[in-house]
């Protein structure tokens, strides 16, 4: 009832066709496209403009990220410390129980 059923690989039947032969073809280069003569004027302004509002938003967002990551790391450290303390208490309890025998 609980015997595993192992699948068997079916054997190929009949004739198999050989793989197709790939014939290489000659590659002819195309003539290069004519270069565009109209040049775009260069921009003098930076790609990202920082206004006082965006700077304030960036500083606030960075501060929020630092505070959240710090809170997560402190809570993880606290969890490790509590676990270590509880394991130490359990070890002392077991040690004292064994010593009384």
C-alpha positions in Angstrom: 0.0 0.0 0.0 2.8 2.4 0.9 5.3 1.3 -1.7 6.8 4.2 -3.7 6.2 4.1 -7.4 9.4 4.8 -9.3 8.9 6.2 -12.8 10.6 4.3 -15.6 12.2 6.0 -18.6 10.5 5.0 -21.8 12.8 3.7 -24.5 12.7 5.4 -27.8 10.8 3.5 -30.5 11.2 3.6 -34.2 13.8 5.5 -36.3 15.2 8.8 -35.1 16.1 11.5 -37.6 19.6 12.8 -37.6 20.2 16.4 -36.6 19.9 19.1 -39.2 23.0 20.4 -40.8 23.6 24.1 -40.5 25.1 25.7 -43.7 27.0 28.9 -43.1 26.1 31.9 -45.2 28.2 34.8 -46.3 27.8 38.1 -44.5 27.9 41.2 -46.6 28.5 44.5 -44.8 26.0 47.3 -45.4 27.0 50.8 -46.2 27.2 53.0 -43.1 24.3 55.5 -42.6 25.2 59.1 -43.3 26.0 61.0 -40.1 23.6 63.6 -38.9 24.9 67.1 -39.4 22.5 68.8 -37.0 24.1 68.9 -33.6 22.1 69.4 -30.5 23.2 72.3 -28.2 24.9 71.2 -25.0 23.1 71.8 -21.8 24.8 73.7 -19.0 22.4 72.8 -16.3 22.9 69.7 -14.1 20.7 66.6 -14.7 19.4 66.8 -11.1 18.3 70.1 -9.7 18.4 70.3 -5.9 16.0 72.9 -4.4 15.8 73.6 -0.7 12.6 71.5 -0.5 14.2 68.4 -2.1 17.3 68.7 0.1 15.0 68.9 3.1 13.1 65.8 1.9 16.3 63.9 1.3 17.7 64.7 4.7 14.4 63.8 6.3 14.2 60.5 4.4 17.7 59.6 5.2 17.1 60.3 8.9 14.0 58.1 8.9 15.9 55.3 7.3 18.7 55.5 9.8 16.3 55.5 12.7 14.3 52.6 11.4 17.4 50.5 10.7 18.8 51.4 14.1 15.6 50.4 15.9 15.6 47.0 14.1 19.2 46.3 14.9 18.8 47.3 18.6 15.7 45.1 18.9 17.6 42.2 17.3 20.5 42.7 19.8 18.0 42.8 22.7 16.4 39.6 21.5 19.8 37.9 21.4 20.7 39.2 24.8 17.4 38.0 26.3 17.8 34.5 24.7 21.4 34.3 26.1 20.2 35.2 29.6 17.4 32.7 29.5 19.8 29.9 28.3 22.2 30.8 31.1 19.4 30.7 33.7 18.3 27.3 32.4 21.9 26.0 32.5 22.4 27.1 36.1 19.1 25.5 37.1 20.0 22.2 35.5 23.5 22.3 37.0 22.1 22.9 40.5 19.6 20.1 40.1 22.3 17.7 39.0 24.6 18.8 41.9 21.9 18.0 44.5 21.7 14.3 43.5 
